[in-house]
Amino acid sequence: MKKITKYLLLLSGIVFAFSATPVFADEYDQLARELCSVTVSTGQPKIAILPFSYVDKRKSDGGAIVSERLTTRIVKLRKYQVIERQLLENLMQEQHLETSGVVNAETAKQIGKVLGVDAIVCGTLLDVEDGLVEVNARLIKTETAEVLATSYISVKKIWSDTSVMQQISPPLQQQQQPQRVQQEEQPVQEEQPVRRAAYSRGGPKLDSYVDLFLGVGSNNGNMNLVFNNTSRVISESELALDFNGSGSVQSNFGYNKITFDSLDTNGTSPIGARISGYGKHWGFGMEMSYYSQTVAKQSTKVAYNNFNQQSFSFFVNDYLKVSVFNLISADLLFRFTDKMIQPYVGAGIGMSLNSISSPYITQLGGGTLSEFSVGFLVRAPILGVRVNVGDNTSLFIERRSIMNYTSFTRGYTSERDTIDLSTTQTILGVGFKFN
């Protein structure tokens, strides 16, 4: 209980520390920084920021508002020279060029020639859930029409707009009536993809990963080991214990309970996989992994029947080994931001299958100890950082403390021997995004 309280206090402190970490001022700052993260040309390139437009071509002030706010952020970064909005609109109207939304390669080159700019910023808007609008932006080099950078954010909708059908006046509809047969299929072909996109992207955003990881550094820990039989004494010869340090076994003594506290253990590096998913901040993880701990050669203390504690020495490095198969465990995770660098914390519980073996301890019927048992596993705290290195790939480093509780019997119905195993692990991994 003291250990669990200590870990919970440590986790609270880490959460407070991460909460104080500054993040981007707002979504438009993030958009500007990501679009300015690439090199367009030498010197200070000149760019034009076009008004954004809805993917369904509706009439709206939203595109101009988003473009204006993005212009302000990019100018503050002082990396690009930005064409003034009014000048941009006048020149574009004179040349009869498209001024918003997604432009094609030929239009991008024409804009570059007319305005004398090295790149343009354009993009689209898409309404999603909870009054939010998804903004997708692209930085396009005018000379080659190459997309240099992309970014997307979700912002609160602060404008009103009208649909495509509301923009068609009654006289215009009457004038187009004779061509109704020819025009009927076109709205279906144009609107159907929009409806599919709104349906598929309108639900809650979820970042889901398949993570593969491997432990690094030391995986040493400690073990509390108790041999306990309620109806018969346990002799030292059964456990191969040298109580007097002379190398001989005092087999003429026996006890119902023999206890070792905080034994040092040597461990193997963990290896495993998990599936994790995040909303904006809260997430979950389902993990399967493997690691082992072995009692090390050491001097320690032993207690008989809860009293008469004496000094004791293990003279071998393989007295008892526990191989832990984390069959399934569930973690509750919290990430502080969904940007490129994502610090996170968490805690979890699970079930373990433990292989307990010893070349020295004997069991009922003869032979040395070899037993499987089910255990209970706790991971707390979990402290990590994930870094997105591509659209669907990320790297992460994680530090977590693990406690595993299990028991075995050596084949005796009246015996229940217990193991409390704890260790701290550092793992490195790669995550593959699949949504």
C-alpha positions in Angstrom: 0.0 0.0 0.0 2.9 2.4 0.8 4.4 1.7 -2.7 1.1 2.3 -4.4 0.6 5.6 -2.5 4.1 6.7 -3.5 3.5 6.0 -7.1 0.2 7.9 -7.1 1.8 10.9 -5.5 4.6 10.8 -8.2 2.0 10.5 -11.0 0.1 13.6 -9.6 3.3 15.6 -9.7 4.1 14.6 -13.2 0.6 15.5 -14.4 1.0 19.0 -12.8 4.4 19.5 -14.4 3.2 18.5 -17.8 0.0 20.7 -17.4 2.3 23.7 -17.0 4.0 23.0 -20.3 3.2 25.7 -22.9 1.6 24.7 -26.2 0.7 26.6 -29.3 -1.2 29.8 -28.6 -4.1 28.7 -30.9 -4.9 26.6 -33.9 -4.0 29.3 -36.4 -0.5 29.6 -34.9 -0.1 25.8 -35.5 -1.3 26.1 -39.1 1.1 29.0 -39.8 4.1 27.3 -38.2 3.6 24.0 -40.1 3.2 25.9 -43.4 6.4 27.9 -42.7 8.4 24.8 -41.7 9.7 24.2 -45.2 12.2 26.2 -47.5 10.5 27.6 -50.6 13.6 29.4 -52.0 16.6 31.3 -50.9 16.2 34.7 -49.2 12.7 35.7 -48.1 10.2 34.2 -50.5 7.1 36.1 -51.5 3.8 34.3 -51.1 0.1 34.9 -51.7 -2.6 33.6 -49.4 -5.9 32.9 -51.3 -9.3 32.9 -49.6 -10.3 29.4 -48.5 -13.6 27.8 -49.8 -16.0 25.1 -48.7 -15.6 21.7 -50.4 -19.3 21.9 -51.4 -18.8 25.4 -53.0 -21.3 27.1 -50.7 -21.2 30.9 -50.3 -19.6 31.8 -47.0 -17.5 34.4 -45.3 -15.6 31.7 -43.6 -13.0 31.4 -46.3 -12.0 35.1 -46.1 -12.0 35.0 -42.3 -9.7 31.9 -42.1 -7.4 33.4 -44.8 -7.2 36.8 -42.9 -6.3 35.1 -39.6 -3.7 32.9 -41.2 -2.2 35.9 -43.0 -1.7 37.7 -39.6 0.1 34.6 -38.1 2.4 34.1 -41.1 3.4 37.8 -41.2 4.3 37.6 -37.5 6.7 34.7 -38.2 8.6 37.0 -40.7 9.7 34.1 -42.9 7.7 35.0 -46.0 6.7 38.3 -47.7 2.9 38.2 -48.0 1.0 40.0 -50.8 -1.6 42.4 -49.3 -5.2 41.0 -49.6 -6.8 43.8 -51.6 -4.0 43.9 -54.1 -4.3 40.2 -54.5 -8.0 40.3 -55.2 -7.7 43.2 -57.7 -5.0 41.5 -59.7 -6.7 38.2 -59.7 -10.0 39.7 -60.9 -8.2 41.6 -63.7 -6.7 38.3 -65.0 -9.9 36.3 -64.4 -8.1 33.8 -62.2 -9.6 31.5 -59.6 -9.0 33.1 -56.1 -10.0 30.5 -53.6 -10.1 26.8 -52.8 -8.0 24.1 -54.5 -6.2 25.4 -57.6 -4.8 23.2 -60.3 -1.2 23.2 -61.6 -1.8 25.6 -64.5 -3.6 28.1 -62.3 -0.8 28.0 -59.7 1.8 28.8 -62.4 -0.4 31.6 -63.8 -0.7 33.2 -60.3 3.0 33.0 -59.8 3.6 34.9 -63.1 1.0 37.5 -62.5 1.8 38.3 -58.9 5.5 37.5 -59.0 5.2 35.1 -56.0 7.2 32.0 -55.2 4.4 30.1 -53.6 0.7 30.3 -52.8 -1.3 29.1 -49.8 -4.8 27.8 -50.5 -7.2 25.4 -48.9 -10.7 24.1 -48.1 -13.2 24.1 -45.3 -15.4 21.2 -44.1 -18.0 21.3 -41.3 -17.6 18.6 -38.7 -19.2 17.9 -35.3 -19.9 20.2 -32.4 -19.9 23.4 -34.4 -16.3 22.9 -35.6 -14.8 23.4 -39.0 -11.9 21.4 -40.4 -9.4 23.6 -42.2 -7.1 21.9 -44.7 -4.3 24.1 -46.1 -1.5 23.6 -48.7 1.6 25.5 -49.6 2.2 25.2 -53.3 5.4 26.3 -55.2 4.2 28.2 -58.2 7.1 27.4 -60.5 6.5 23.6 -60.4 3.0 23.3 -58.8 4.7 21.1 -56.2 2.9 20.8 -52.8 5.6 21.8 -50.3 3.7 21.5 -47.0 0.2 20.6 -45.8 -1.5 21.1 -42.5 -5.0 20.8 -41.0 -6.7 22.1 -37.8 -10.2 22.3 -36.4 -11.6 25.7 -35.4 -14.8 26.9 -33.9 -17.3 28.2 -36.6 -18.0 31.9 -36.0 -19.6 32.7 -39.4 -22.8 31.9 -41.2 -23.1 30.6 -44.8 -25.7 29.4 -47.3 -25.9 26.2 -49.3 -25.4 25.9 -53.0 -29.2 25.6 -53.7 -29.9 28.8 -51.7 -27.5 30.7 -54.0 -29.6 29.9 -57.1 -32.2 32.6 -57.7 -35.8 31.7 -58.9 -35.4 33.4 -62.3 -32.2 31.5 -62.9 -33.9 28.2 -62.0 -36.7 29.0 -64.5 -34.2 29.9 -67.3 -32.4 26.5 -66.8 -35.7 24.5 -66.7 -35.5 23.5 -70.4 -32.1 21.9 -69.8 -33.3 20.0 -66.7 -32.8 16.5 -68.3 -29.1 17.4 -69.0 -28.4 18.9 -65.6 -30.1 16.4 -63.3 -27.2 14.0 -63.0 -24.5 16.6 -62.3 -25.6 17.6 -58.8 -25.7 13.9 -57.8 -22.2 13.3 -59.0 -20.9 16.4 -57.3 -22.7 16.1 -54.0 -22.4 12.4 -53.3 -18.6 12.6 -52.5 -19.3 15.5 -50.2 -21.9 13.6 -48.3 -19.6 10.6 -47.9 -16.8 12.8 -46.7 -19.0 14.6 -44.2 -20.3 11.2 -42.9 -16.8 9.6 -42.6 -15.0 12.6 -41.1 -17.9 14.0 -39.1 -17.6 11.6 -36.2 -15.3 12.1 -33.2 -11.6 12.3 -34.2 -9.6 9.3 -33.0 -5.8 8.8 -33.4 -5.2 5.0 -33.3 -1.8 3.3 -33.4 -0.3 -0.2 -33.5 2.9 0.1 -31.3 5.9 -2.2 -31.3 8.4 -1.7 -28.5 11.6 -3.0 -27.0 13.2 -2.3 -23.6 16.5 -0.4 -23.2 18.9 0.0 -20.3 18.7 -1.9 -17.0 15.6 -3.9 -16.1 16.6 -4.7 -12.6 14.1 -4.7 -9.8 13.2 -6.3 -6.5 11.2 -9.2 -5.2 9.3 -10.1 -2.0 9.4 -13.9 -1.6 7.3 -15.8 1.0 7.2 -19.6 1.5 4.1 -20.4 3.6 2.6 -23.8 4.5 -0.3 -24.0 7.1 -0.1 -27.7 7.9 3.5 -28.8 7.5 7.0 -27.4 8.2 9.2 -26.4 5.3 12.7 -27.7 5.7 15.8 -25.7 4.5 16.8 -28.7 2.3 13.6 -28.3 0.3 14.6 -24.7 -0.5 18.3 -25.3 -0.7 19.0 -22.6 1.8 22.4 -22.2 3.6 21.4 -20.3 6.8 24.8 -20.3 8.4 26.9 -19.2 5.5 29.2 -22.2 5.7 27.9 -23.8 2.4 26.1 -26.6 4.3 22.4 -27.0 4.7 20.9 -27.3 8.2 18.2 -29.7 7.3 17.2 -30.6 10.8 15.2 -27.4 11.2 11.9 -26.4 9.6 9.4 -23.5 9.6 5.9 -22.9 8.5 6.8 -19.6 7.0 10.0 -18.2 5.5 10.1 -14.6 4.3 12.6 -12.6 2.2 11.9 -8.9 1.7 13.3 -6.7 -1.1 15.5 -9.2 -2.9 17.6 -7.7 -5.7 16.7 -9.1 -9.1 18.3 -9.1 -12.6 15.9 -8.7 -15.5 15.7 -9.1 -19.3 14.5 -6.3 -21.5 10.8 -6.2 -22.2 9.4 -6.8 -25.7 5.8 -6.3 -26.8 3.1 -4.7 -28.8 -0.1 -2.7 -28.1 -3.0 -1.0 -29.7 -3.6 2.5 -28.5 -6.2 5.2 -29.4 -6.7 8.8 -28.4 -9.4 11.4 -28.7 -8.4 15.0 -28.2 -6.6 14.1 -24.9 -7.9 10.9 -23.2 -7.0 7.6 -24.6 -6.5 3.9 -23.9 -4.0 1.1 -24.6 -4.2 -2.7 -24.8 -0.8 -4.4 -24.4 0.8 -7.8 -24.7 4.4 -8.1 -23.6 7.1 -10.3 -22.0 10.0 -9.8 -19.5 11.7 -11.8 -16.7 13.3 -11.3 -13.3 15.8 -13.5 -11.5 17.0 -13.4 -7.9 20.6 -12.2 -7.9 23.6 -13.2 -5.8 23.4 -11.0 -2.6 23.4 -10.7 1.1 20.0 -10.0 2.7 17.7 -10.8 5.6 15.4 -13.7 6.2 12.6 -14.1 8.8 11.2 -17.4 10.2 7.6 -17.6 11.2 7.4 -13.7 11.2 10.2 -13.4 13.7 13.8 -14.3 14.4 15.2 -12.3 11.5 18.8 -13.2 10.5 21.4 -12.4 7.9 21.4 -14.6 4.9 23.4 -14.8 1.6 22.5 -16.2 -1.8 25.6 -17.6 -3.4 24.1 -18.0 -6.9 22.7 -15.7 -9.6 19.8 -18.0 -10.6 18.1 -19.1 -7.4 14.6 -18.3 -8.6 13.4 -17.0 -12.0 10.0 -15.5 -12.9 9.1 -15.1 -16.6 6.2 -12.7 -16.9 3.8 -13.0 -19.9 1.6 -10.0 -19.9 -1.4 -11.6 -21.6 -3.6 -8.6 -21.7 -3.6 -5.3 -19.9 -5.6 -2.1 -20.2 -4.1 1.4 -19.8 -5.8 4.7 -19.3 -3.8 7.4 -21.0 -3.8 11.2 -21.1 -1.9 13.2 -23.7 -1.4 16.9 -23.2 -1.6 17.9 -26.9 -2.3 16.3 -30.3 0.5 18.3 -32.0 3.7 16.8 -33.5 5.3 16.2 -30.0 2.8 14.6 -27.6 3.8 14.0 -23.9 1.5 11.6 -22.1 0.9 9.9 -18.7 -1.2 7.0 -17.7 -1.7 3.9 -15.5 -3.0 0.4 -16.2 -3.9 -3.0 -14.8 -3.8 -6.5 -16.4 -3.5 -10.2 -16.0 -0.2 -12.0 -16.3 0.8 -15.7 -16.8 4.0 -16.4 -14.9 6.5 -19.2 -15.4 8.3 -19.8 -12.0 11.4 -22.0 -12.0 14.4 -22.8 -9.9 17.2 -25.4 -10.2 17.5 -25.6 -6.4 13.9 -25.6 -4.9 12.2 -29.0 -4.8 8.5 -29.7 -5.1 6.1 -32.4 -4.2 6.9 -35.7 -6.0 10.6 -34.8 -6.5 12.2 -32.7 -9.2 13.0 -29.0 -9.1 10.5 -26.2 -9.2 8.7 -25.6 -12.5 5.2 -24.1 -12.2 2.8 -21.8 -14.1 0.6 -19.3 -12.3 -1.8 -16.5 -13.0 -1.0 -13.1 -11.6 -2.2 -9.5 -11.3 -0.2 -6.7 -12.8 -0.2 -2.9 -12.2 1.5 -0.3 -14.3 1.8 3.1 -12.5 2.9 5.6 -13.4 3.4 5.6 -17.2 5.3 8.6 -18.5 6.1 9.0 -22.2 6.5 11.2 -25.2 5.3 10.4 -28.7 6.8 12.2 -31.8 5.0 12.1 -35.2 7.7 11.7 -37.9 5.3 11.2 -40.8 1.6 11.1 -41.7 1.2 7.6 -40.3 4.4 6.9 -38.4 5.5 8.0 -34.9 8.3 7.2 -32.4 7.9 7.1 -28.7 9.9 6.7 -25.5 8.3 5.6 -22.3 9.2 5.0 -18.6 6.9 2.9 -16.5 6.9 1.2 -13.1 5.4 -2.4 -13.0 4.3 -4.4 -10.1 3.3 -8.1 -10.6 1.7 -10.2 -7.9 1.5 -14.0 -8.2 1.7 -17.2 -6.1 2.7 -20.9 -6.4 2.3 -24.1 -4.3 5.2 -26.5 -5.1 2.4 -29.1 -5.5 1.3 -28.9 -1.8 -2.5 -28.2 -1.3 -1.7 -26.6 2.1 1.0 -24.3 0.8 0.7 -20.9 -0.8 4.0 -19.2 -1.7 3.8 -15.6 -2.9 5.9 -13.4 -5.1 5.6 -9.6 -5.3 7.8 -8.5 -8.2 8.5 -4.8 -9.1 10.7 -3.2 -11.7 11.0 0.0 -13.7 11.3 -0.2 -17.4 12.4 2.2 -20.2 11.1 1.3 -23.7 11.5 2.6 -27.2 9.0 2.0 -29.9 7.5 2.8 -33.2 3.8 3.4 -33.8 1.8 3.0 -37.0 -1.3 5.0 -37.4 -4.2 3.1 -39.0 -7.2 5.4 -39.0 
